[in-house]
């Protein structure tokens, strides 16, 4: 219900499109899980999903929904990506470390 209230996509014409955008959280979680289990980092896909999520739901709402939907163990990669995109500063959530391997990959983009 919270996601529906925060949803801001003027091009969305159906409930199916809304659900498709909402599934981006699941896809993002799956990509993060794959990185932690197999070491397979799909950094561009992760960044693309984050960009769409933040564009559609707004900054504050996106952060709240990510906190709710993404497990704490995946947040170092997530925080690193958010810093790379300049959505947050490095001193944001100091209890969450930056993933240096991911940071190096992102620097090379």
Order of alpha helices (4+ residues) and beta strands (2+ residues): alpha-alpha-alpha-alpha-alpha-alpha
